[in-house]
Amino acid sequence: MDTEAPQHWQLAAGQTAHLPVARGSQLAVLAGRVRVQWPVNWLGEIAMRNSVDSGEGLACRFERAGWVAVQALADAEICLHPREAHPAQPQWTWTKAQA
């Protein structure tokens, strides 16, 4: 069950959207071609950033929260789906004491 509605963006070729993503959220490319740069990973003191070029049909789930850069290589439409909310599980339960 989603807690928020998916967000849609139309990007012109060359335009970049910088999006904050939550762990578990999903990005889908509905039209066009994009370059997606994942949140920065740190290896010691070196910042590393992975990217991928893809077109319509790309769907990816973010394993970590952070900022993602989505650059339109051609006119594109993208959609960010928030992570699914799961009902909270009780950490403890009541039990009746036996006398």
C-alpha positions, 0 to 999 in steps of 0.5 A: 500500500503506497502512502504517497501518490507516484510523481511524474516529470516530463524532461526535455532533452538535456534537462536534469532532474535531481530527485531525493529518493527513499530506500525502496522507492522505484523509478520508471522511464515511461518514454524517451531515453535517460541517464540515471546516476545513483546516490553517491557511495563512499569507498574510504575517502573516495566518492563513487557514483554509478550511472546507467543509460536506458530508455522506455521500460527501465524500472529500478528500485533504490536500495539506499536513500539519497539523491538521484540525478536523471538526465534526459538524453532525449525528451523523456517522461519519468515516474517515481513511485514511493516505497510501499508502507507496511503496517507496523508490527507490534514489538510486544504483546500482552499476555495474561499472567497465570496465578 
